[in-house]
Amino acid sequence: MYVGALTLDILLGDVRSLKQKRSAVRPLIAEVQRRYPGVAVAETGHLDLHRRAEIGIAVVSASAGNCTEVLDACERMVAFRPEIELLSARHRLYTDED
């Protein structure tokens, strides 16, 4: 069993309040969940900052290759959104021996 984790640090466009931030982050999380129903997605950091957000994505699979493939696809989907600037992406892969 393999567990893949992806942490995305993103910069939002013209956001001036936490309410606007939620209205930008919620559709992003919903889109990832819609396209990849087997993953878990949540806003995991920078909760008190207006223009920054950290999105965590996790997937469980029988193969390391599948974990990597799904997380790469999620990263590309977020990176190609025009209203978001992807600052960093951190991939981690865990096995049942870790």
MDTraj code that builds the backbone (N, CA, C; nanometers):
import mdtraj as md
import numpy as np

residues = "MET TYR VAL GLY ALA LEU THR LEU ASP ILE LEU LEU GLY ASP VAL ARG SER LEU LYS GLN LYS ARG SER ALA VAL ARG PRO LEU ILE ALA GLU VAL GLN ARG ARG TYR PRO GLY VAL ALA VAL ALA GLU THR GLY HIS LEU ASP LEU HIS ARG ARG ALA GLU ILE GLY ILE ALA VAL VAL SER ALA SER ALA GLY ASN CYS THR GLU VAL LEU ASP ALA CYS GLU ARG MET VAL ALA PHE ARG PRO GLU ILE GLU LEU LEU SER ALA ARG HIS ARG LEU TYR THR ASP GLU ASP".split()
xyz = np.array([
    [0.0843, -0.1176, 0.0000],
    [0.0000, 0.0000, 0.0000],
    [0.0888, 0.1238, 0.0000],
    [0.0491, 0.2233, -0.0774],
    [0.1212, 0.3494, -0.0863],
    [0.0252, 0.4645, -0.0585],
    [0.0737, 0.5622, 0.0128],
    [-0.0018, 0.6845, 0.0390],
    [0.0799, 0.7999, -0.0176],
    [0.0199, 0.8728, -0.1083],
    [0.0849, 0.9891, -0.1667],
    [0.0253, 1.1151, -0.1096],
    [0.1114, 1.2117, -0.0794],
    [0.0660, 1.3398, -0.0260],
    [0.1264, 1.4519, -0.1080],
    [0.0458, 1.5501, -0.1388],
    [0.0885, 1.6667, -0.2157],
    [0.0460, 1.7911, -0.1393],
    [0.1403, 1.8809, -0.1177],
    [0.1111, 2.0082, -0.0527],
    [0.1384, 2.1193, -0.1531],
    [0.0364, 2.1984, -0.1825],
    [0.0467, 2.3079, -0.2782],
    [0.0381, 2.4403, -0.2040],
    [0.1363, 2.5250, -0.2256],
    [0.1357, 2.6603, -0.1696],
    [0.0976, 2.7529, -0.2829],
    [-0.0167, 2.8201, -0.2707],
    [-0.0660, 2.9012, -0.3810],
    [-0.0857, 3.0465, -0.3383],
    [-0.0727, 3.1338, -0.4367],
    [-0.0969, 3.2767, -0.4207],
    [-0.2213, 3.3096, -0.5013],
    [-0.3193, 3.3667, -0.4357],
    [-0.4452, 3.4012, -0.5010],
    [-0.4348, 3.5390, -0.5642],
    [-0.5198, 3.5657, -0.6596],
    [-0.5186, 3.6943, -0.7294],
    [-0.5606, 3.8100, -0.6411],
    [-0.6496, 3.8922, -0.6892],
    [-0.6938, 4.0129, -0.6188],
    [-0.7951, 3.9751, -0.5105],
    [-0.7451, 3.9326, -0.3953],
    [-0.8285, 3.8919, -0.2832],
    [-0.8005, 3.9865, -0.1679],
    [-0.9062, 4.0473, -0.1128],
    [-0.8891, 4.1476, -0.0078],
    [-0.9484, 4.1075, 0.1269],
    [-1.0125, 3.9914, 0.1318],
    [-1.0717, 3.9491, 0.2589],
    [-1.0718, 3.7964, 0.2661],
    [-1.0932, 3.7458, 0.3861],
    [-1.1004, 3.6014, 0.4028],
    [-1.2244, 3.5439, 0.3343],
    [-1.3295, 3.6241, 0.3257],
    [-1.4508, 3.5805, 0.2565],
    [-1.4230, 3.5616, 0.1074],
    [-1.3509, 3.6544, 0.0464],
    [-1.3129, 3.6403, -0.0940],
    [-1.2195, 3.5214, -0.1132],
    [-1.1317, 3.5008, -0.0156],
    [-1.0406, 3.3865, -0.0230],
    [-1.1199, 3.2565, -0.0260],
    [-1.2182, 3.2424, 0.0640],
    [-1.3011, 3.1225, 0.0666],
    [-1.3734, 3.1019, -0.0659],
    [-1.4197, 3.2116, -0.1261],
    [-1.4918, 3.2000, -0.2527],
    [-1.3986, 3.1625, -0.3681],
    [-1.2697, 3.1761, -0.3503],
    [-1.1730, 3.1327, -0.4518],
    [-1.1221, 2.9915, -0.4254],
    [-1.1038, 2.9568, -0.2986],
    [-1.0455, 2.8266, -0.2629],
    [-1.1493, 2.7150, -0.2704],
    [-1.2706, 2.7409, -0.2269],
    [-1.3748, 2.6375, -0.2279],
    [-1.3991, 2.5775, -0.3658],
    [-1.4141, 2.6595, -0.4710],
    [-1.4338, 2.6004, -0.6045],
    [-1.3119, 2.5205, -0.6527],
    [-1.1933, 2.5637, -0.6126],
    [-1.0724, 2.4906, -0.6495],
    [-1.0737, 2.3508, -0.5872],
    [-1.1051, 2.3427, -0.4585],
    [-1.1115, 2.2141, -0.3892],
    [-1.2216, 2.1269, -0.4500],
    [-1.3356, 2.1863, -0.4791],
    [-1.4465, 2.1105, -0.5391],
    [-1.4093, 2.0570, -0.6770],
    [-1.3357, 2.1342, -0.7548],
    [-1.2944, 2.0904, -0.8881],
    [-1.1976, 1.9727, -0.8804],
    [-1.1031, 1.9768, -0.7874],
    [-1.0104, 1.8645, -0.7699],
    [-1.0884, 1.7397, -0.7294],
    [-1.1821, 1.7535, -0.6361],
    [-1.2612, 1.6386, -0.5922],
    [-1.3495, 1.5842, -0.7040],
    [-1.4016, 1.6726, -0.7883],
    [-1.4872, 1.6295, -0.8986],
    [-1.4069, 1.5529, -1.0035],
    [-1.2908, 1.6041, -1.0394],
    [-1.2095, 1.5395, -1.1426],
    [-1.1407, 1.4125, -1.0939],
    [-1.1039, 1.4108, -0.9674],
    [-1.0314, 1.2966, -0.9104],
    [-1.1047, 1.2510, -0.7839],
    [-1.2118, 1.1734, -0.7992],
    [-1.2952, 1.1389, -0.6835],
    [-1.2252, 1.0501, -0.5804],
    [-1.1128, 0.9907, -0.6142],
    [-1.0430, 0.9041, -0.5209],
    [-0.9457, 0.9746, -0.4291],
    [-0.9367, 1.1073, -0.4375],
    [-0.8409, 1.1808, -0.3549],
    [-0.9131, 1.2556, -0.2428],
    [-0.8377, 1.2857, -0.1391],
    [-0.8871, 1.3710, -0.0307],
    [-0.8203, 1.5071, -0.0471],
    [-0.8979, 1.6140, -0.0361],
    [-0.8471, 1.7496, -0.0577],
    [-0.8973, 1.8402, 0.0536],
    [-0.8094, 1.9281, 0.1024],
    [-0.8494, 2.0234, 0.2060],
    [-0.7546, 2.1427, 0.2053],
    [-0.8049, 2.2552, 0.2539],
    [-0.7181, 2.3697, 0.2794],
    [-0.6486, 2.3421, 0.4123],
    [-0.5159, 2.3374, 0.4104],
    [-0.4420, 2.2907, 0.5273],
    [-0.3518, 2.3954, 0.5912],
    [-0.3373, 2.5095, 0.5305],
    [-0.2484, 2.6087, 0.5897],
    [-0.2763, 2.7489, 0.5415],
    [-0.2084, 2.8452, 0.6032],
    [-0.2247, 2.9887, 0.5733],
    [-0.3704, 3.0309, 0.5884],
    [-0.4360, 2.9797, 0.6891],
    [-0.5797, 3.0028, 0.7059],
    [-0.6135, 3.1478, 0.7394],
    [-0.5191, 3.2206, 0.7961],
    [-0.5467, 3.3586, 0.8359],
    [-0.4907, 3.4622, 0.7384],
    [-0.4325, 3.4185, 0.6285],
    [-0.3793, 3.5107, 0.5279],
    [-0.4779, 3.5242, 0.4129],
    [-0.4913, 3.6453, 0.3601],
    [-0.5893, 3.6710, 0.2547],
    [-0.5485, 3.6128, 0.1200],
    [-0.4268, 3.6331, 0.0798],
    [-0.3859, 3.5984, -0.0565],
    [-0.3116, 3.4671, -0.0683],
    [-0.2823, 3.4014, 0.0424],
    [-0.2085, 3.2744, 0.0379],
    [-0.2979, 3.1612, 0.0852],
    [-0.2744, 3.0451, 0.0297],
    [-0.3470, 2.9253, 0.0728],
    [-0.2560, 2.8050, 0.0556],
    [-0.2737, 2.7078, 0.1428],
    [-0.2043, 2.5808, 0.1299],
    [-0.3111, 2.4739, 0.1138],
    [-0.2983, 2.3971, 0.0071],
    [-0.3942, 2.2923, -0.0237],
    [-0.3229, 2.1587, -0.0080],
    [-0.3832, 2.0687, 0.0671],
    [-0.3295, 1.9346, 0.0851],
    [-0.4130, 1.8335, 0.0091],
    [-0.3447, 1.7445, -0.0634],
    [-0.4112, 1.6410, -0.1418],
    [-0.3472, 1.5079, -0.1057],
    [-0.4292, 1.4061, -0.0816],
    [-0.3779, 1.2739, -0.0468],
    [-0.4490, 1.1674, -0.1296],
    [-0.3742, 1.0612, -0.1614],
    [-0.4292, 0.9487, -0.2371],
    [-0.3674, 0.8199, -0.1842],
    [-0.4463, 0.7136, -0.1834],
    [-0.4001, 0.5814, -0.1423],
    [-0.4112, 0.4898, -0.2633],
    [-0.3054, 0.4098, -0.2869],
    [-0.3049, 0.3221, -0.4031],
    [-0.2214, 0.1978, -0.3768],
    [-0.2384, 0.1003, -0.4621],
    [-0.1598, -0.0221, -0.4513],
    [-0.0223, -0.0059, -0.5141],
    [-0.0039, 0.0971, -0.5984],
    [0.1263, 0.1153, -0.6633],
    [0.1761, 0.2586, -0.6463],
    [0.3068, 0.2710, -0.6360],
    [0.3682, 0.4032, -0.6226],
    [0.3487, 0.4852, -0.7494],
    [0.3527, 0.4192, -0.8631],
    [0.3349, 0.4891, -0.9904],
    [0.1995, 0.5546, -1.0030],
    [0.0960, 0.4857, -0.9581],
    [-0.0382, 0.5427, -0.9649],
    [-0.0512, 0.6631, -0.8720],
    [0.0051, 0.6535, -0.7517],
    [0.0030, 0.7680, -0.6590],
    [0.0672, 0.8899, -0.7233],
    [0.1841, 0.8695, -0.7800],
    [0.2581, 0.9793, -0.8417],
    [0.1814, 1.0374, -0.9602],
    [0.1227, 0.9505, -1.0406],
    [0.0477, 0.9954, -1.1582],
    [-0.0728, 1.0814, -1.1189],
    [-0.1473, 1.0380, -1.0199],
    [-0.2664, 1.1117, -0.9758],
    [-0.2256, 1.2464, -0.9158],
    [-0.1227, 1.2475, -0.8322],
    [-0.0795, 1.3732, -0.7696],
    [-0.0224, 1.4703, -0.8723],
    [0.0502, 1.4203, -0.9715],
    [0.1006, 1.5068, -1.0779],
    [-0.0140, 1.5693, -1.1562],
    [-0.1181, 1.4907, -1.1831],
    [-0.2344, 1.5430, -1.2555],
    [-0.3050, 1.6508, -1.1736],
    [-0.3173, 1.6300, -1.0437],
    [-0.3787, 1.7306, -0.9565],
    [-0.2955, 1.8591, -0.9561],
    [-0.1648, 1.8441, -0.9481],
    [-0.0769, 1.9614, -0.9481],
    [-0.0902, 2.0392, -1.0789],
    [-0.0920, 1.9689, -1.1917],
    [-0.1069, 2.0366, -1.3208],
    [-0.2399, 2.1107, -1.3298],
    [-0.3466, 2.0473, -1.2806],
    [-0.4781, 2.1112, -1.2871],
    [-0.4797, 2.2430, -1.2101],
    [-0.4195, 2.2439, -1.0923],
    [-0.4147, 2.3657, -1.0115],
    [-0.3213, 2.4688, -1.0761],
    [-0.2079, 2.4243, -1.1267],
    [-0.1088, 2.5160, -1.1836],
    [-0.1610, 2.5883, -1.3078],
    [-0.2495, 2.5256, -1.3839],
    [-0.2985, 2.5861, -1.5077],
    [-0.4178, 2.6791, -1.4878],
    [-0.4625, 2.6960, -1.3639],
    [-0.5723, 2.7905, -1.3400],
    [-0.5177, 2.9323, -1.3478],
    [-0.5770, 3.0191, -1.4274],
    [-0.5197, 3.1527, -1.4497],
    [-0.5258, 3.2451, -1.3285],
    [-0.6203, 3.2249, -1.2369],
    [-0.6348, 3.3159, -1.1231],
    [-0.5454, 3.2778, -1.0055],
    [-0.4677, 3.1716, -1.0214],
    [-0.3845, 3.1205, -0.9127],
    [-0.2395, 3.1115, -0.9580],
    [-0.1487, 3.1491, -0.8696],
    [-0.0059, 3.1299, -0.8957],
    [0.0441, 3.0222, -0.7998],
    [0.0960, 2.9146, -0.8560],
    [0.1489, 2.8054, -0.7753],
    [0.2912, 2.8415, -0.7326],
    [0.3110, 2.8624, -0.6017],
    [0.4413, 2.9008, -0.5500],
    [0.5318, 2.7806, -0.5278],
    [0.4761, 2.6715, -0.4741],
    [0.5557, 2.5507, -0.4540],
    [0.4645, 2.4294, -0.4452],
    [0.5237, 2.3151, -0.4763],
    [0.4530, 2.1878, -0.4665],
    [0.5490, 2.0878, -0.4028],
    [0.5008, 2.0186, -0.3013],
    [0.5847, 1.9218, -0.2302],
    [0.5159, 1.7858, -0.2343],
    [0.5816, 1.6882, -0.2964],
    [0.5306, 1.5514, -0.3068],
    [0.5965, 1.4650, -0.2001],
    [0.5187, 1.3768, -0.1394],
    [0.5726, 1.2772, -0.0464],
    [0.5017, 1.1457, -0.0738],
    [0.5775, 1.0377, -0.0599],
    [0.5233, 0.9048, -0.0802],
    [0.5564, 0.8193, 0.0399],
    [0.4555, 0.7594, 0.0989],
    [0.4722, 0.6756, 0.2166],
    [0.4323, 0.5324, 0.1816],
    [0.5020, 0.4362, 0.2398],
    [0.4657, 0.2951, 0.2227],
    [0.4183, 0.2414, 0.3566],
    [0.3662, 0.1205, 0.3551],
    [0.3219, 0.0620, 0.4805],
    [0.4380, 0.0230, 0.5722],
    [0.5604, 0.0342, 0.5211],
    [0.6797, 0.0067, 0.6021],
    [0.7316, 0.1313, 0.6737],
    [0.6802, 0.2490, 0.6374],
    [0.7244, 0.3747, 0.7005],
    [0.6662, 0.3909, 0.8394],
])
top = md.Topology()
chain = top.add_chain()
for i, resn in enumerate(residues, 1):
    res = top.add_residue(resn, chain, resSeq=i)
    for name in ("N", "CA", "C"):
        top.add_atom(name, md.element.get_by_symbol(name[0]), res)
traj = md.Trajectory(xyz[None], top)
